[in-house]
Amino acid sequence: MGLYKYSTKSAEKTGRAQAHDLDASYKDLTQVCRAIKGLPVAKAYAKLEAAIKGEHAILYTKFNKGSGHRSELGGKKGRYPKKECKMVYATLKNAAANAVHVGLEENSLVVKHAAANKQNTFRRYRTFWVGSTTLGYGKHAMWADYVTAWMEIVVGGKAAPKAEKATGAKAETQAATAQKPKAAEAKKNEAKAEAKPAAPKDEGKKAPAKAEVKTPAKAEAPKA
């Protein structure tokens, strides 16, 4: 169990891992976690390793002011946060090991959830003076707060593919095809009912009456 509660709950078997008090930029961690979310664990490893080596940038959808446009991202903004990628790699490896311990297959693991955020902010003053060309005068030149971060990663097995719901014209055609066999069966039943001959009704004829059986009369005894 981690220091903090996990922000997600799942009834399925999963492997979870947390990292706390990280000496890293929480802004960079959020973008790295977003980049691997939903990927198979093997592809997530490869993506992190490529960013650590400087071969493929991590796409930044936020906190990208002043970032360069990367050709491997199709001209979108991205960076190579090597320090944060190493931390995410280690946490992901821990989560995958926990999933294997629970009974899941390592080859079928997928990153279900990955998130990061700011944890603590410690007030810290500079021990040296900086000029206006660096930070400017005032509090910006005196304060340099120390900010820590935390992150959580959850991995699980691949979900079974769900049947897609048909919409629009597809739904109408499926409904029509489903109704066709029902209509054909109804017509067959009607045809069978018409083909059966009606039973003749002889209302004038009555059932023959039972013949009465006459018992012979007893002979009288002669008088003396």
N, CA, C and O of each residue as an XYZ file, in Angstrom:
896
protein
N       0.851     -1.197      0.000
C       0.000      0.000      0.000
C       0.877      1.234      0.000
O       1.857      1.305      0.742
N       0.531      2.211     -0.830
C       1.330      3.412     -0.939
C       1.053      4.397      0.182
O       0.173      4.197      1.019
N       1.821      5.449      0.168
C       1.650      6.495      1.172
C       0.322      7.212      0.985
O      -0.319      7.610      1.957
N      -0.088      7.375     -0.272
C      -1.352      8.017     -0.597
C      -2.303      6.990     -1.199
O      -1.868      5.968     -1.730
N      -3.595      7.265     -1.115
C      -4.578      6.394     -1.735
C      -4.492      6.543     -3.261
O      -4.203      7.616     -3.790
N      -4.752      5.441     -3.931
C      -4.759      5.496     -5.391
C      -6.034      6.189     -5.865
O      -7.101      6.037     -5.269
N      -5.902      6.942     -6.935
C      -7.041      7.714     -7.430
C      -7.993      6.876     -8.263
O      -9.056      7.367     -8.642
N      -7.650      5.623     -8.565
C      -8.512      4.753     -9.358
C      -8.764      3.461     -8.599
O      -7.945      3.026     -7.789
N      -9.910      2.858     -8.877
C     -10.272      1.577     -8.291
C     -10.689      0.640     -9.420
O     -11.294      1.071    -10.402
N     -10.368     -0.623     -9.278
C     -10.700     -1.604    -10.305
C     -10.996     -2.938     -9.640
O     -10.306     -3.359     -8.711
N     -12.049     -3.598    -10.143
C     -12.400     -4.913     -9.618
C     -11.506     -5.999    -10.209
O     -11.455     -7.106     -9.672
N     -10.804     -5.711    -11.294
C      -9.941     -6.682    -11.927
C      -8.582     -6.738    -11.217
O      -8.247     -5.877    -10.403
N      -7.829     -7.759    -11.546
C      -6.473     -7.872    -11.017
C      -5.579     -6.844    -11.694
O      -5.563     -6.736    -12.920
N      -4.839     -6.095    -10.896
C      -3.946     -5.073    -11.431
C      -2.654     -5.054    -10.622
O      -2.586     -5.583     -9.513
N      -1.643     -4.440    -11.198
C      -0.397     -4.180    -10.495
C      -0.216     -2.683    -10.347
O      -0.309     -1.945    -11.328
N       0.043     -2.225     -9.122
C       0.126     -0.787     -8.855
C       1.466     -0.433     -8.223
O       2.109     -1.256     -7.571
N       1.863      0.805     -8.435
C       3.108      1.288     -7.838
C       3.028      2.803     -7.715
O       2.427      3.474     -8.554
N       3.638      3.330     -6.662
C       3.696      4.769     -6.409
C       5.134      5.186     -6.146
O       5.965      4.378     -5.732
N       5.412      6.452     -6.391
C       6.710      7.043     -6.071
C       6.453      8.408     -5.450
O       5.650      9.186     -5.965
N       7.135      8.705     -4.336
C       6.874      9.920     -3.577
C       8.150     10.737     -3.390
O       9.269     10.235     -3.492
N       7.924     12.025     -3.110
C       9.030     12.952     -2.819
C      10.102     12.905     -3.905
O      11.296     12.821     -3.618
N       9.658     12.959     -5.136
C      10.588     12.906     -6.263
C      11.201     14.281     -6.497
O      10.498     15.290     -6.544
N      12.493     14.302     -6.641
C      13.192     15.546     -6.946
C      13.179     15.731     -8.462
O      14.199     15.578     -9.133
N      12.008     16.062     -8.976
C      11.825     16.211    -10.422
C      10.688     17.197    -10.674
O       9.933     17.544     -9.767
N      10.585     17.635    -11.910
C       9.525     18.562    -12.296
C       8.216     17.797    -12.436
O       8.121     16.874    -13.246
N       7.214     18.167    -11.662
C       5.931     17.476    -11.760
C       5.262     17.757    -13.097
O       4.453     16.959    -13.570
N       5.599     18.893    -13.709
C       5.034     19.220    -15.016
C       5.561     18.262    -16.086
O       4.806     17.791    -16.935
N       6.850     17.984    -16.035
C       7.413     17.017    -16.976
C       6.880     15.609    -16.706
O       6.634     14.848    -17.642
N       6.703     15.263    -15.434
C       6.186     13.932    -15.105
C       4.766     13.730    -15.638
O       4.425     12.641    -16.099
N       3.942     14.772    -15.576
C       2.572     14.633    -16.088
C       2.568     14.322    -17.577
O       1.757     13.517    -18.036
N       3.456     14.944    -18.336
C       3.490     14.720    -19.775
C       4.062     13.348    -20.126
O       3.626     12.720    -21.091
N       5.024     12.888    -19.353
C       5.570     11.558    -19.597
C       4.525     10.491    -19.272
O       4.376      9.520    -20.014
N       3.805     10.670    -18.167
C       2.746      9.718    -17.811
C       1.636      9.712    -18.855
O       1.096      8.656    -19.184
N       1.298     10.880    -19.373
C       0.264     10.954    -20.407
C       0.705     10.228    -21.669
O      -0.119      9.634    -22.365
N       2.024     10.272    -21.974
C       2.531      9.655    -23.195
C       2.454      8.134    -23.158
O       2.283      7.510    -24.205
N       2.574      7.514    -21.979
C       2.576      6.048    -21.895
C       1.217      5.478    -21.513
O       1.033      4.262    -21.556
N       0.281      6.308    -21.149
C      -1.029      5.816    -20.710
C      -1.753      5.142    -21.869
O      -1.858      5.697    -22.962
N      -2.252      3.929    -21.608
C      -2.977      3.170    -22.622
C      -2.100      2.306    -23.506
O      -2.627      1.551    -24.323
N      -0.795      2.383    -23.379
C       0.116      1.590    -24.200
C       0.406      0.241    -23.542
O       0.356      0.127    -22.317
N       0.707     -0.775    -24.343
C       1.245     -2.003    -23.750
C       2.562     -1.699    -23.036
O       3.292     -0.786    -23.421
N       2.849     -2.463    -22.009
C       4.026     -2.185    -21.191
C       5.306     -2.252    -22.022
O       6.223     -1.460    -21.806
N       5.377     -3.187    -22.968
C       6.578     -3.307    -23.804
C       6.790     -2.041    -24.636
O       7.916     -1.559    -24.760
N       5.697     -1.497    -25.212
C       5.815     -0.274    -26.011
C       6.137      0.923    -25.121
O       6.853      1.832    -25.540
N       5.615      0.928    -23.899
C       5.917      2.022    -22.980
C       7.403      2.028    -22.626
O       8.024      3.089    -22.556
N       7.973      0.831    -22.401
C       9.416      0.740    -22.146
C      10.211      1.306    -23.319
O      11.155      2.075    -23.133
N       9.816      0.913    -24.527
C      10.545      1.360    -25.715
C      10.444      2.878    -25.889
O      11.414      3.527    -26.280
N       9.279      3.433    -25.600
C       9.105      4.878    -25.742
C       9.947      5.641    -24.727
O      10.540      6.665    -25.065
N      10.006      5.170    -23.519
C      10.807      5.825    -22.493
C      12.304      5.715    -22.805
O      13.058      6.672    -22.624
N      12.718      4.542    -23.273
C      14.132      4.369    -23.613
C      14.540      5.285    -24.770
O      15.644      5.828    -24.775
N      13.641      5.455    -25.751
C      13.947      6.334    -26.886
C      14.075      7.782    -26.438
O      14.912      8.519    -26.958
N      13.251      8.200    -25.474
C      13.346      9.573    -24.965
C      14.613      9.764    -24.135
O      15.231     10.828    -24.176
N      15.000      8.731    -23.379
C      16.228      8.832    -22.579
C      17.456      8.954    -23.482
O      18.392      9.691    -23.173
N      17.443      8.226    -24.597
C      18.569      8.288    -25.533
C      18.540      9.531    -26.426
O      19.509      9.811    -27.132
N      17.420     10.284    -26.397
C      17.298     11.461    -27.248
C      16.922     11.144    -28.678
O      17.159     11.950    -29.578
N      16.330      9.958    -28.901
C      15.956      9.569    -30.259
C      14.541      9.983    -30.613
O      14.261     10.291    -31.772
N      13.640      9.995    -29.636
C      12.240     10.344    -29.898
C      11.733     11.200    -28.746
O      11.863     10.824    -27.581
N      11.156     12.348    -29.074
C      10.706     13.298    -28.051
C       9.368     12.882    -27.458
O       8.602     12.133    -28.065
N       9.109     13.380    -26.273
C       7.809     13.209    -25.608
C       6.926     14.384    -25.990
O       7.328     15.542    -25.880
N       5.720     14.073    -26.440
C       4.789     15.127    -26.842
C       4.309     15.897    -25.615
O       3.882     15.297    -24.628
N       4.382     17.238    -25.680
C       3.917     18.101    -24.600
C       2.644     18.809    -25.061
O       2.678     19.665    -25.945
N       1.533     18.438    -24.451
C       0.274     19.125    -24.740
C       0.028     20.284    -23.784
O      -0.809     21.148    -24.048
N       0.759     20.299    -22.672
C       0.702     21.390    -21.694
C       2.134     21.731    -21.281
O       3.071     20.975    -21.539
N       2.276     22.873    -20.641
C       3.587     23.300    -20.124
C       4.652     23.293    -21.237
O       5.801     22.916    -21.007
N       4.252     23.710    -22.429
C       5.156     23.632    -23.574
C       5.594     25.010    -24.083
O       5.997     25.143    -25.238
N       5.517     26.012    -23.244
C       5.934     27.345    -23.674
C       7.440     27.366    -23.913
O       8.219     26.997    -23.035
N       7.840     27.794    -25.089
C       9.247     27.853    -25.441
C       9.835     26.544    -25.927
O      11.028     26.482    -26.224
N       9.031     25.497    -26.016
C       9.542     24.205    -26.488
C       9.695     24.219    -28.009
O       9.007     24.959    -28.711
N      10.592     23.404    -28.488
C      10.818     23.319    -29.927
C       9.847     22.385    -30.604
O       9.263     21.509    -29.967
N       9.671     22.576    -31.917
C       8.820     21.716    -32.726
C       9.659     20.549    -33.233
O      10.719     20.745    -33.827
N       9.177     19.339    -32.993
C       9.958     18.140    -33.296
C       9.437     17.465    -34.561
O       8.233     17.289    -34.747
N      10.373     17.095    -35.419
C       9.988     16.444    -36.675
C       9.370     15.075    -36.430
O       8.447     14.680    -37.142
N       9.865     14.341    -35.430
C       9.318     13.003    -35.161
C       7.899     13.058    -34.597
O       7.199     12.046    -34.571
N       7.480     14.236    -34.150
C       6.116     14.423    -33.645
C       5.223     15.112    -34.658
O       4.126     15.559    -34.322
N       5.688     15.199    -35.898
C       4.879     15.846    -36.930
C       4.836     17.356    -36.790
O       3.849     17.986    -37.168
N       5.907     17.951    -36.245
C       5.947     19.396    -36.083
C       5.341     19.901    -34.785
O       5.262     21.111    -34.576
N       4.908     18.993    -33.900
C       4.329     19.415    -32.624
C       5.438     19.617    -31.597
O       6.574     19.183    -31.783
N       5.072     20.288    -30.508
C       6.062     20.608    -29.492
C       6.362     19.395    -28.612
O       5.472     18.625    -28.252
N       7.626     19.252    -28.283
C       8.029     18.139    -27.440
C       9.398     18.376    -26.827
O      10.117     19.297    -27.215
N       9.751     17.526    -25.854
C      11.028     17.638    -25.157
C      11.573     16.238    -24.870
O      10.935     15.225    -25.154
N      12.784     16.223    -24.294
C      13.444     14.985    -23.901
C      13.711     15.012    -22.403
O      14.857     15.207    -21.999
N      12.691     14.822    -21.558
C      12.912     14.853    -20.097
C      13.541     13.551    -19.609
O      12.838     12.665    -19.121
N      14.836     13.433    -19.735
C      15.533     12.180    -19.445
C      15.414     11.795    -17.973
O      15.206     10.625    -17.650
N      15.543     12.767    -17.090
C      15.494     12.481    -15.657
C      14.128     11.926    -15.266
O      14.036     10.950    -14.522
N      13.060     12.560    -15.777
C      11.702     12.113    -15.441
C      11.382     10.770    -16.098
O      10.675      9.947    -15.517
N      11.897     10.549    -17.301
C      11.648      9.271    -17.980
C      12.278      8.115    -17.217
O      11.703      7.028    -17.163
N      13.431      8.327    -16.634
C      14.075      7.276    -15.836
C      13.240      6.945    -14.603
O      13.128      5.779    -14.224
N      12.650      7.969    -13.973
C      11.812      7.726    -12.798
C      10.538      6.977    -13.169
O      10.116      6.061    -12.464
N       9.931      7.377    -14.283
C       8.717      6.688    -14.738
C       9.039      5.251    -15.131
O       8.248      4.347    -14.865
N      10.173      5.034    -15.752
C      10.594      3.682    -16.150
C      10.713      2.781    -14.920
O      10.237      1.646    -14.930
N      11.347      3.286    -13.867
C      11.520      2.481    -12.654
C      10.179      2.176    -11.991
O       9.957      1.057    -11.527
N       9.289      3.158    -11.945
C       7.971      2.933    -11.333
C       7.135      1.974    -12.157
O       6.428      1.131    -11.604
N       7.210      2.095    -13.475
C       6.476      1.174    -14.349
C       6.982     -0.250    -14.192
O       6.193     -1.195    -14.204
N       8.270     -0.409    -14.047
C       8.848     -1.743    -13.843
C       8.363     -2.346    -12.532
O       8.108     -3.548    -12.458
N       8.235     -1.518    -11.497
C       7.734     -1.984    -10.204
C       6.282     -2.429    -10.314
O       5.903     -3.467     -9.772
N       5.461     -1.633    -11.025
C       4.050     -1.982    -11.194
C       3.894     -3.276    -11.984
O       3.036     -4.097    -11.660
N       4.715     -3.468    -13.021
C       4.641     -4.698    -13.807
C       5.029     -5.905    -12.969
O       4.420     -6.967    -13.098
N       6.034     -5.757    -12.111
C       6.426     -6.864    -11.233
C       5.307     -7.209    -10.255
O       5.080     -8.384     -9.965
N       4.612     -6.207     -9.749
C       3.484     -6.468     -8.849
C       2.352     -7.185     -9.579
O       1.684     -8.043     -9.000
N       2.133     -6.835    -10.852
C       1.083     -7.502    -11.632
C       1.430     -8.969    -11.869
O       0.555     -9.831    -11.791
N       2.672     -9.254    -12.152
C       3.107    -10.643    -12.346
C       2.963    -11.431    -11.050
O       2.599    -12.607    -11.077
N       3.244    -10.800     -9.924
C       3.101    -11.466     -8.628
C       1.644    -11.821     -8.351
O       1.363    -12.830     -7.704
N       0.721    -11.000     -8.835
C      -0.703    -11.270     -8.627
C      -1.184    -12.424     -9.495
O      -2.157    -13.097     -9.157
N      -0.504    -12.653    -10.612
C      -0.905    -13.754    -11.484
C      -1.141    -13.364    -12.921
O      -1.589    -14.202    -13.704
N      -0.865    -12.135    -13.309
C      -1.068    -11.692    -14.682
C       0.169    -12.006    -15.523
O       1.283    -12.103    -15.008
N      -0.054    -12.160    -16.822
C       1.049    -12.434    -17.740
C       1.730    -11.126    -18.121
O       1.071    -10.135    -18.435
N       3.036    -11.139    -18.090
C       3.793     -9.913    -18.357
C       3.624     -9.448    -19.800
O       3.637     -8.245    -20.062
N       3.466    -10.377    -20.737
C       3.360    -10.000    -22.151
C       2.030     -9.340    -22.479
O       1.919     -8.654    -23.495
N       1.025     -9.533    -21.641
C      -0.301     -8.986    -21.931
C      -0.639     -7.759    -21.092
O      -1.796     -7.340    -21.053
N       0.352     -7.176    -20.419
C       0.079     -6.037    -19.546
C      -0.075     -4.754    -20.354
O       0.597     -4.543    -21.364
N      -0.988     -3.902    -19.874
C      -1.257     -2.593    -20.488
C      -1.269     -1.547    -19.391
O      -1.719     -1.816    -18.278
N      -0.778     -0.359    -19.696
C      -0.786      0.744    -18.722
C      -2.208      1.283    -18.633
O      -2.652      2.015    -19.517
N      -2.922      0.924    -17.570
C      -4.301      1.354    -17.388
C      -4.393      2.800    -16.909
O      -5.290      3.545    -17.303
N      -3.448      3.181    -16.053
C      -3.514      4.518    -15.451
C      -2.106      4.977    -15.117
O      -1.294      4.206    -14.606
N      -1.826      6.234    -15.410
C      -0.535      6.831    -15.062
C      -0.767      8.318    -14.832
O      -1.294      9.012    -15.702
N      -0.376      8.804    -13.661
C      -0.618     10.207    -13.323
C       0.477     10.696    -12.383
O       1.120      9.915    -11.681
N       0.667     12.009    -12.391
C       1.658     12.649    -11.515
C       1.121     14.011    -11.087
O       0.253     14.592    -11.738
N       1.660     14.500     -9.980
C       1.202     15.796     -9.471
C       2.229     16.338     -8.486
O       3.181     15.659     -8.100
N       2.001     17.578     -8.100
C       2.857     18.205     -7.107
C       2.562     17.604     -5.734
O       1.414     17.294     -5.414
N       3.616     17.444     -4.925
C       3.418     16.876     -3.595
C       3.651     17.919     -2.505
O       2.704     18.304     -1.820
N       4.871     18.379     -2.331
C       5.186     19.334     -1.270
C       5.944     20.526     -1.842
O       6.668     20.422     -2.832
N       5.749     21.657     -1.178
C       6.482     22.875     -1.535
C       7.172     23.398     -0.285
O       6.519     23.729      0.705
N       8.479     23.468     -0.338
C       9.263     23.937      0.802
C       9.841     25.321      0.470
O      10.449     25.517     -0.582
N       9.642     26.255      1.369
C      10.155     27.596      1.164
C      11.680     27.594      1.278
O      12.244     27.100      2.255
N      12.315     28.141      0.287
C      13.766     28.135      0.263
C      14.261     29.483     -0.276
O      13.775     29.965     -1.299
N      15.213     30.074      0.410
C      15.785     31.354     -0.003
C      17.144     31.117     -0.658
O      17.862     30.175     -0.323
N      17.460     31.962     -1.558
C      18.746     31.857     -2.251
C      19.878     32.280     -1.315
O      19.730     33.199     -0.509
N      20.966     31.613     -1.439
C      22.150     31.942     -0.631
C      23.081     32.915     -1.357
O      24.113     33.322     -0.824
N      22.695     33.280     -2.587
C      23.520     34.221     -3.350
C      22.602     35.199     -4.076
O      21.421     34.912     -4.271
N      23.112     36.301     -4.458
C      22.334     37.334     -5.131
C      22.483     37.188     -6.642
O      23.572     36.937     -7.158
N      21.372     37.349     -7.327
C      21.379     37.269     -8.790
C      21.003     38.625     -9.358
O      20.269     39.385     -8.726
N      21.485     38.921    -10.510
C      21.205     40.208    -11.132
C      19.863     40.224    -11.826
O      19.155     39.218    -11.888
N      19.532     41.392    -12.347
C      18.240     41.578    -13.002
C      18.148     40.809    -14.305
O      17.045     40.517    -14.768
N      19.271     40.478    -14.903
C      19.234     39.750    -16.173
C      18.795     38.297    -16.000
O      18.365     37.660    -16.961
N      18.899     37.776    -14.787
C      18.540     36.374    -14.546
C      17.089     36.236    -14.131
O      16.314     35.582    -14.829
N      16.702     36.826    -13.027
C      15.346     36.671    -12.499
C      14.651     37.991    -12.240
O      13.434     38.007    -12.057
N      15.351     39.062    -12.220
C      14.720     40.323    -11.873
C      14.863     40.611    -10.398
O      15.253     39.736     -9.625
N      14.557     41.811    -10.007
C      14.663     42.209     -8.611
C      13.417     41.799     -7.829
O      12.392     41.455     -8.417
N      13.512     41.839     -6.535
C      12.360     41.546     -5.687
C      12.357     40.106     -5.222
O      13.403     39.470     -5.095
N      11.140     39.596     -4.968
C      11.005     38.270     -4.368
C      11.514     37.165     -5.298
O      11.978     36.127     -4.827
N      11.430     37.381     -6.613
C      11.896     36.350     -7.529
C      13.397     36.123     -7.388
O      13.888     35.021     -7.630
N      14.109     37.145     -7.005
C      15.553     37.003     -6.829
C      15.908     36.385     -5.479
O      17.024     35.897     -5.297
N      14.963     36.400     -4.526
C      15.254     35.868     -3.189
C      14.712     34.462     -2.974
O      15.345     33.655     -2.293
N      13.534     34.153     -3.553
C      12.907     32.876     -3.303
C      13.256     31.880     -4.394
O      13.298     32.221     -5.576
N      13.504     30.654     -3.983
C      13.691     29.532     -4.908
C      13.122     28.301     -4.220
O      13.867     27.484     -3.680
N      11.792     28.171     -4.242
C      11.116     27.097     -3.513
C      11.519     25.719     -4.055
O      11.742     25.529     -5.250
N      11.598     24.785     -3.131
C      11.907     23.403     -3.488
C      10.592     22.636     -3.555
O       9.891     22.516     -2.550
N      10.254     22.115     -4.735
C       8.978     21.439     -4.982
C       9.247     19.977     -5.282
O      10.092     19.662     -6.121
N       8.536     19.076     -4.605
C       8.638     17.642     -4.868
C       7.396     17.159     -5.602
O       6.388     17.861     -5.673
N       7.484     15.962     -6.142
C       6.386     15.413     -6.930
C       6.141     13.962     -6.538
O       6.980     13.324     -5.901
N       4.971     13.449     -6.932
C       4.632     12.043     -6.730
C       3.909     11.546     -7.977
O       3.346     12.332     -8.739
N       3.932     10.256     -8.169
C       3.211      9.675     -9.310
C       2.732      8.276     -8.964
O       3.219      7.641     -8.028
N       1.768      7.814     -9.742
C       1.201      6.483     -9.565
C       0.957      5.859    -10.932
O       0.564      6.543    -11.878
N       1.192      4.562    -11.024
C       1.003      3.827    -12.268
C       0.259      2.541    -11.954
O       0.575      1.858    -10.980
N      -0.732      2.209    -12.778
C      -1.523      0.989    -12.626
C      -1.497      0.254    -13.960
O      -1.809      0.828    -15.004
N      -1.126     -1.009    -13.916
C      -1.113     -1.846    -15.119
C      -2.051     -3.021    -14.909
O      -2.257     -3.478    -13.785
N      -2.616     -3.506    -16.014
C      -3.534     -4.636    -15.944
C      -3.544     -5.394    -17.253
O      -2.821     -5.048    -18.188
N      -4.374     -6.439    -17.321
C      -4.475     -7.240    -18.537
C      -5.300     -6.543    -19.596
O      -6.023     -5.587    -19.313
N      -5.186     -7.031    -20.817
C      -5.945     -6.463    -21.927
C      -7.410     -6.793    -21.753
O      -7.765     -7.913    -21.389
N      -8.273     -5.801    -22.018
C      -9.709     -6.017    -21.918
C     -10.210     -6.741    -23.159
O      -9.659     -6.581    -24.248
N     -11.274     -7.548    -22.984
C     -11.861     -8.255    -24.117
C     -12.500     -7.256    -25.068
O     -13.102     -6.287    -24.604
N     -12.396     -7.450    -26.385
C     -12.983     -6.493    -27.336
C     -14.491     -6.457    -27.216
O     -15.152     -7.494    -27.158
N     -15.019     -5.262    -27.179
C     -16.467     -5.075    -27.063
C     -17.092     -4.974    -28.453
O     -16.487     -4.448    -29.388
N     -18.317     -5.488    -28.568
C     -19.028     -5.390    -29.843
C     -19.451     -3.946    -30.073
O     -20.035     -3.309    -29.196
N     -19.150     -3.442    -31.259
C     -19.482     -2.056    -31.568
C     -20.977     -1.910    -31.802
O     -21.614     -2.746    -32.443
N     -21.512     -0.835    -31.268
C     -22.929     -0.546    -31.456
C     -23.141      0.084    -32.827
O     -22.468      1.050    -33.185
N     -24.080     -0.468    -33.591
C     -24.360      0.080    -34.916
C     -25.207      1.336    -34.787
O     -26.132      1.385    -33.977
N     -24.897      2.330    -35.569
C     -25.618      3.594    -35.522
C     -26.026      3.984    -36.932
O     -25.402      3.579    -37.913
N     -27.085      4.778    -37.012
C     -27.499      5.335    -38.294
C     -28.040      4.279    -39.236
O     -28.887      3.467    -38.862
N     -27.530      4.299    -40.488
C     -28.021      3.383    -41.524
C     -27.743      1.934    -41.171
O     -28.542      1.052    -41.487
N     -26.593      1.675    -40.503
C     -26.268      0.297    -40.125
C     -27.301     -0.271    -39.171
O     -27.709     -1.425    -39.303
N     -27.733      0.548    -38.195
C     -28.730      0.082    -37.235
C     -30.051     -0.232    -37.940
O     -30.713     -1.213    -37.601
N     -30.436      0.589    -38.913
C     -31.691      0.353    -39.621
C     -31.638     -0.932    -40.429
O     -32.589     -1.714    -40.427
N     -30.512     -1.151    -41.128
C     -30.385     -2.375    -41.928
C     -30.375     -3.616    -41.046
O     -30.954     -4.642    -41.404
N     -29.706     -3.521    -39.871
C     -29.690     -4.671    -38.972
C     -31.084     -4.964    -38.425
O     -31.480     -6.123    -38.301
N     -31.831     -3.894    -38.096
C     -33.200     -4.095    -37.609
C     -34.078     -4.710    -38.685
O     -34.908     -5.568    -38.386
N     -33.909     -4.281    -39.949
C     -34.718     -4.816    -41.044
C     -34.403     -6.294    -41.273
O     -35.313     -7.100    -41.465
N     -33.129     -6.649    -41.253
C     -32.753     -8.053    -41.448
C     -33.238     -8.925    -40.295
O     -33.567    -10.095    -40.491
N     -33.282     -8.352    -39.089
C     -33.772     -9.127    -37.942
C     -35.274     -9.370    -38.033
O     -35.764    -10.388    -37.544
N     -36.017     -8.443    -38.657
C     -37.465     -8.582    -38.763
C     -37.874     -9.495    -39.922
O     -38.977    -10.042    -39.911
N     -36.994     -9.667    -40.932
C     -37.350    -10.474    -42.097
C     -37.678    -11.916    -41.731
O     -38.724    -12.404    -42.158
N     -36.852    -12.629    -40.969
C     -37.209    -14.020    -40.643
C     -38.496    -14.133    -39.844
O     -39.235    -15.107    -39.992
N     -38.773    -13.142    -38.993
C     -40.015    -13.181    -38.230
C     -41.221    -13.056    -39.160
O     -42.207    -13.771    -38.983
N     -41.160    -12.162    -40.146
C     -42.262    -11.985    -41.087
C     -42.448    -13.231    -41.947
O     -43.580    -13.617    -42.238
N     -41.347    -13.865    -42.358
C     -41.443    -15.077    -43.171
C     -42.102    -16.201    -42.387
O     -42.920    -16.945    -42.929
N     -41.745    -16.327    -41.102
C     -42.367    -17.362    -40.274
C     -43.870    -17.117    -40.111
O     -44.656    -18.065    -40.121
N     -44.268    -15.858    -39.963
C     -45.685    -15.537    -39.820
C     -46.457    -15.898    -41.085
O     -47.573    -16.412    -41.010
N     -45.855    -15.625    -42.263
C     -46.525    -15.970    -43.520
C     -46.679    -17.484    -43.676
O     -47.717    -17.968    -44.129
N     -45.629    -18.230    -43.294
C     -45.709    -19.685    -43.373
C     -46.823    -20.233    -42.498
O     -47.562    -21.133    -42.897
N     -46.932    -19.676    -41.301
C     -47.985    -20.147    -40.392
C     -49.370    -19.857    -40.958
O     -50.282    -20.674    -40.828
N     -49.526    -18.681    -41.592
C     -50.823    -18.344    -42.197
C     -51.148    -19.289    -43.350
O     -52.283    -19.745    -43.493
N     -50.139    -19.578    -44.171
C     -50.368    -20.478    -45.305
C     -50.763    -21.877    -44.820
O     -51.647    -22.502    -45.404
N     -50.127    -22.366    -43.773
C     -50.470    -23.684    -43.235
C     -51.902    -23.706    -42.711
O     -52.637    -24.677    -42.893
N     -52.280    -22.598    -42.049
C     -53.646    -22.548    -41.507
C     -54.685    -22.570    -42.620
O     -55.738    -23.190    -42.473
N     -54.393    -21.886    -43.752
C     -55.345    -21.873    -44.867
C     -55.386    -23.219    -45.578
O     -56.444    -23.620    -46.062
N     -54.279    -23.916    -45.652
C     -54.216    -25.187    -46.372
C     -54.960    -26.299    -45.646
O     -55.396    -27.244    -46.304
N     -55.126    -26.244    -44.365
C     -55.809    -27.293    -43.609
C     -57.298    -27.298    -43.958
O     -57.941    -26.255    -43.847
N     -57.890    -28.468    -44.388
C     -59.347    -28.508    -44.694
C     -60.155    -28.441    -43.406
O     -59.787    -28.995    -42.370
N     -61.272    -27.736    -43.525
C     -62.127    -27.599    -42.344
C     -62.858    -28.909    -42.090
O     -63.256    -29.571    -43.049
N     -63.047    -29.300    -40.868
C     -63.725    -30.557    -40.527
C     -65.209    -30.426    -40.833
O     -65.820    -29.442    -40.416
N     -65.849    -31.420    -41.577
C     -67.282    -31.320    -41.921
C     -68.150    -31.392    -40.675
O     -67.926    -32.172    -39.748
N     -69.167    -30.517    -40.716
C     -70.087    -30.474    -39.581
C     -71.452    -31.026    -40.028
O     -72.151    -30.337    -40.772
N     -71.858    -32.218    -39.616
C     -73.164    -32.809    -39.933
C     -74.111    -32.517    -38.791
O     -74.252    -33.275    -37.832
N     -74.762    -31.356    -38.953
C     -75.665    -30.956    -37.873
C     -76.958    -31.754    -37.908
O     -77.533    -32.035    -36.857
N     -77.471    -32.160    -39.206
C     -78.755    -32.866    -39.307
C     -78.686    -34.288    -38.793
O     -79.638    -34.795    -38.198
N     -77.560    -34.921    -39.025
C     -77.414    -36.298    -38.594
C     -77.190    -36.377    -37.107
O     -76.386    -35.648    -36.527
N     -77.925    -37.283    -36.515
C     -77.763    -37.509    -35.089
C     -77.115    -38.868    -34.867
O     -77.154    -39.744    -35.731
N     -76.547    -39.015    -33.743
C     -75.933    -40.294    -33.425
C     -77.008    -41.365    -33.301
O     -78.042    -41.109    -32.684
N     -76.806    -42.559    -33.865
C     -77.835    -43.621    -33.802
C     -78.144    -44.001    -32.365
O     -77.265    -44.139    -31.514
N     -79.442    -44.162    -32.143
C     -79.878    -44.520    -30.792
C     -79.514    -45.961    -30.488
O     -79.471    -46.798    -31.389
N     -79.264    -46.241    -29.272
C     -78.919    -47.591    -28.859
C     -80.162    -48.490    -28.911
O     -81.238    -48.094    -28.460
N     -80.008    -49.698    -29.461
C     -81.131    -50.642    -29.560
C     -81.511    -51.144    -28.173
O     -80.667    -51.510    -27.356
N     -82.822    -51.142    -27.949
C     -83.280    -51.588    -26.648
C     -83.266    -53.119    -26.579
O     -83.736    -53.779    -27.506
N     -82.766    -53.657    -25.561
C     -82.704    -55.107    -25.382
C     -83.903    -55.525    -24.525
O     -84.059    -55.094    -23.383
N     -84.746    -56.384    -25.121
C     -85.931    -56.825    -24.410
C     -85.627    -58.121    -23.674
O     -85.103    -59.081    -24.239
N     -85.966    -58.112    -22.424
C     -85.750    -59.320    -21.626
C     -86.994    -60.195    -21.702
O     -88.098    -59.665    -21.579
N     -86.874    -61.501    -21.896
C     -88.070    -62.384    -22.007
C     -88.849    -62.433    -20.679
O     -88.274    -62.473    -19.592
N     -90.163    -62.428    -20.820
C     -91.027    -62.476    -19.621
C     -90.983    -63.851    -18.963
O     -90.864    -64.869    -19.645
N     -91.077    -63.875    -17.693
C     -91.047    -65.123    -16.959
C     -92.390    -65.882    -17.100
O     -93.459    -65.276    -17.025
N     -92.318    -67.201    -17.302
C     -93.571    -68.020    -17.463
C     -94.246    -68.188    -16.122
O     -93.592    -68.432    -15.107
N     -95.596    -68.052    -16.125
C     -96.317    -68.157    -14.876
C     -96.465    -69.638    -14.504
O     -96.622    -70.515    -15.353
N     -96.407    -69.856    -13.237
C     -96.554    -71.266    -12.765
C     -98.022    -71.686    -12.871
O     -98.884    -70.856    -12.584
N     -98.404    -73.057    -13.307
C     -99.817    -73.522    -13.420
C    -100.483    -73.573    -12.060
O     -99.888    -73.934    -11.044
N    -101.757    -73.190    -12.098
C    -102.509    -73.212    -10.852
C    -102.940    -74.638    -10.536
O    -103.260    -75.400    -11.448
N    -102.953    -75.001     -9.289
C    -103.331    -76.352     -8.887
C    -104.842    -76.461     -8.860
O    -105.379    -77.523     -8.544
